[in-house]
Amino acid sequence: MKLATIGTVWTARAYLYDGNFKVLGNCIDTPNAIANAFRELPQAVVVKSLMGLSNRSQYENRIADWNKCPSGLTK
């Protein structure tokens, strides 16, 4: 049995919002998954996760080609 990549399995969900705090979707609540959800939803600017509210800018260093973590994005 192949194990899932570290950091991709988590039961908590993070919620992505636009600039008016309208919910755009949710994703797996890990830093790499949130970063990829931001990549998939360019209009999202804020995320509410277990760590509280964060801006998109806090994930910019993870929004990169090396990040292959699935986001689990649900719109």
C-alpha positions in Angstrom: 0.0 0.0 0.0 1.4 3.4 -1.0 1.3 6.0 1.8 0.1 9.5 1.2 2.8 12.2 1.1 3.5 13.9 4.4 1.4 17.0 4.9 -1.4 16.0 2.5 -3.6 14.0 4.9 -5.7 16.0 7.3 -9.4 16.1 8.2 -9.6 19.8 9.0 -10.8 22.2 6.2 -9.6 25.8 5.6 -12.0 28.3 4.0 -11.0 30.7 1.3 -12.6 34.2 1.0 -12.5 37.0 -1.5 -11.9 40.7 -0.6 -15.5 41.0 0.6 -15.3 38.0 2.9 -17.5 35.9 0.6 -16.6 32.2 0.9 -15.2 31.0 -2.4 -14.4 27.4 -1.4 -12.6 25.2 1.1 -9.5 23.0 1.0 -7.3 20.7 3.1 -6.0 22.7 6.1 -2.2 22.3 5.6 0.1 25.1 4.4 1.0 23.5 1.1 -2.6 22.6 0.3 -3.8 26.2 1.2 -1.1 27.6 -1.1 -2.2 25.4 -4.0 -5.9 26.4 -3.4 -4.8 30.0 -3.6 -3.1 29.1 -6.9 -6.4 27.5 -8.2 -8.5 30.4 -6.9 -6.6 33.6 -7.9 -9.5 35.8 -6.6 -9.1 34.4 -3.0 -7.3 36.8 -0.7 -7.9 35.5 2.8 -8.0 32.0 4.4 -9.5 31.0 7.7 -7.7 27.9 9.0 -6.9 26.3 12.4 -4.3 29.1 12.7 -6.9 31.8 12.3 -7.2 34.4 9.5 -4.2 34.8 7.1 -3.6 36.8 3.9 -2.6 35.3 0.6 0.8 37.0 0.9 1.7 34.7 3.8 1.6 31.7 1.3 3.4 33.3 -1.7 6.6 31.4 -1.0 4.7 28.1 -1.3 2.7 29.0 -4.4 5.5 27.5 -6.6 6.0 24.7 -9.1 7.8 22.6 -6.4 4.6 22.4 -4.4 2.8 19.2 -5.6 0.5 18.9 -2.7 -3.2 18.3 -3.6 -5.4 21.1 -2.3 -8.6 19.2 -2.1 -10.3 22.4 -3.2 -14.1 22.3 -3.1 -15.9 25.3 -4.6 
